[in-house]
Amino acid sequence: MTQSGPASFNPLAVSNQTLHTPLLNILADRIQREGPLTFAEWMDACLYHPQHGYYRRGKPTVGRDGDFLTSPEVHPLFGAAVGHVASELWRTNDRPEPFEIVEVGPGTGALAESLLRYLHTNIPEMATTTRYTLVEPDPTSSRRQSQRLAAVHPQDRIHSVDRIDRRSGSSHLVVANELLDALPVHRLMFKEGCWNELLVDHSAAHGFHDALFELTGNRMLDTLSGVKPAEGQIVEIAPARAAVVTALANVVAECGLLLLFDYGYTRERLYASWRRDGTLMTFRNHIPGDDPYTHPGEQDITAHVDIDQIRDAALRAGLTALPTLSQAEWLHHLGAAVLPAVADANMDTNRYLAARRAMETLTDPAGLGRIAVMGFVRGSGGPLPGWTRS
Ligand SMILES: C[S@@+](CC[C@H](N)C(=O)[O-])C[C@H]1O[C@@H](n2cnc3c(N)ncnc32)[C@H](O)[C@@H]1O
């Protein structure tokens, strides 16, 4: 990052930090020693500090006991839908043995469990050849995922690695749900005709607060070259996402699929001048918030992805993009194939109605249904369910 000009105090963005968390002193000391942090450094520490980061404390984050709900946590229907797509890949790839699935950032293991259960129930000959690798940097979460899956799938066909590049060989399906919107972002503000980076500063009097540094000659500005910003507009930029997408794309096998689910917009919509405050949000106890400086390490911080950035990174890695769909569209295309399998013959009325309600939640256009489904294939491959109607 290139910095020029003095830090200026932005009184509008002082946090009313209400909770004294272990990270608070660590980050205040760090700023005193090193100077202001980029927002990406702040977010990285808040989410991934080895002991006190939100995703490293060993406490529930997603699901009803956590702070926000993700699709796999809503109902096994979501995992069954991904499993159905996987089964089509298996068929069109001449039933490879083993069939390799990699999931990155598996959370509680809910997607893995429901996907594998779907395969064991509906396509047992595929299930026995499926090898499932979980990419999970947090050792506690990794242990819990393995325990959860032990009852579902043979242990010698479940693998855990802490980084995608620790895994050798290629995979037929690489899947990640809400991984990219949890990666650190930089925050930029357009002020008096130029882009400034919003850094995180700290003082005894004001706590953590934004500090503006004029940004020139930085590669992040390339992303904003066609953007016509409004005065005071804030945007988020995440170079880390392109690097992660490249790493994921590189392990996709010939005719394999990279399948990413994330809240996001095309660049034009994401950086539209009317979206003045960007998309940064926090979640704690299922309540959304907009103060990233409160409860450091004890709340989720997330920002929407730039779909064009993800697409460019995947194309550069040699993949071909399928049309980006909303989760609602994708699930509606799949619904006919997946619902009967979940609503099996032994299902009682209550479970059937729960599955129907879950489908409504997963396709809610104001909620999970607006998640972007981004699919990228290596080679041509055949038509895939979800992108064609079942
Ligand atoms: C919003 S949570 C989603 C969890 C799960 N996929 C779900 O849908 O419930 C994001 C997850 O991505 C994980 N994550 C972030 N960066 C990662 C990386 N480089 N490799 C693997 N997982 C990562 C976080 O630790 C966190 O568990």
The ligand as an SDF file (V2000), in Angstrom:
LIG
                    3D

 27 29  0  0  0  0  0  0  0  0999 V2000
  -18.8980  -17.7410    6.9890 C   0  0  0  0  0  0  0  0  0  0  0  0
  -18.0410  -19.1670    7.4930 S   0  0  0  0  0  0  0  0  0  0  0  0
  -18.8800  -20.3940    6.5130 C   0  0  0  0  0  0  0  0  0  0  0  0
  -18.7790  -21.7770    7.0930 C   0  0  0  0  0  0  0  0  0  0  0  0
  -19.4880  -22.8770    6.2870 C   0  0  0  0  0  0  0  0  0  0  0  0
  -18.9920  -22.9660    4.9430 N   0  0  0  0  0  0  0  0  0  0  0  0
  -20.9770  -22.6600    6.2580 C   0  0  0  0  0  0  0  0  0  0  0  0
  -21.4980  -22.3650    5.1970 O   0  0  0  0  0  0  0  0  0  0  0  0
  -21.6230  -22.7950    7.3060 O   0  0  0  0  0  0  0  0  0  0  0  0
  -16.5070  -18.9570    6.6490 C   0  0  0  0  0  0  0  0  0  0  0  0
  -15.4980  -20.0540    6.9760 C   0  0  0  0  0  0  0  0  0  0  0  0
  -14.3810  -19.9610    6.0840 O   0  0  0  0  0  0  0  0  0  0  0  0
  -13.2130  -20.3070    6.8140 C   0  0  0  0  0  0  0  0  0  0  0  0
  -12.0200  -19.8330    6.1100 N   0  0  0  0  0  0  0  0  0  0  0  0
  -11.5880  -18.5860    5.9290 C   0  0  0  0  0  0  0  0  0  0  0  0
  -10.4290  -18.5670    5.2320 N   0  0  0  0  0  0  0  0  0  0  0  0
  -10.1440  -19.8580    4.9500 C   0  0  0  0  0  0  0  0  0  0  0  0
   -9.0960  -20.5040    4.2350 C   0  0  0  0  0  0  0  0  0  0  0  0
   -8.1060  -19.8100    3.6620 N   0  0  0  0  0  0  0  0  0  0  0  0
   -9.1230  -21.8460    4.1230 N   0  0  0  0  0  0  0  0  0  0  0  0
  -10.1250  -22.5570    4.6670 C   0  0  0  0  0  0  0  0  0  0  0  0
  -11.1570  -22.0010    5.3650 N   0  0  0  0  0  0  0  0  0  0  0  0
  -11.1470  -20.6780    5.5060 C   0  0  0  0  0  0  0  0  0  0  0  0
  -13.4540  -19.6540    8.1540 C   0  0  0  0  0  0  0  0  0  0  0  0
  -12.6100  -20.1880    9.1510 O   0  0  0  0  0  0  0  0  0  0  0  0
  -14.9260  -19.9710    8.3780 C   0  0  0  0  0  0  0  0  0  0  0  0
  -15.0910  -21.2080    9.0270 O   0  0  0  0  0  0  0  0  0  0  0  0
  1  2  1  0
  2  3  1  0
  2 10  1  0
  3  4  1  0
  4  5  1  0
  5  6  1  0
  5  7  1  0
  7  8  2  0
  7  9  1  0
 10 11  1  0
 11 12  1  0
 11 26  1  0
 12 13  1  0
 13 14  1  0
 13 24  1  0
 14 15  1  0
 14 23  1  0
 15 16  2  0
 16 17  1  0
 17 18  1  0
 17 23  2  0
 18 19  1  0
 18 20  2  0
 20 21  1  0
 21 22  2  0
 22 23  1  0
 24 25  1  0
 24 26  1  0
 26 27  1  0
M  CHG  2   2   1   9  -1
M  END
$$$$
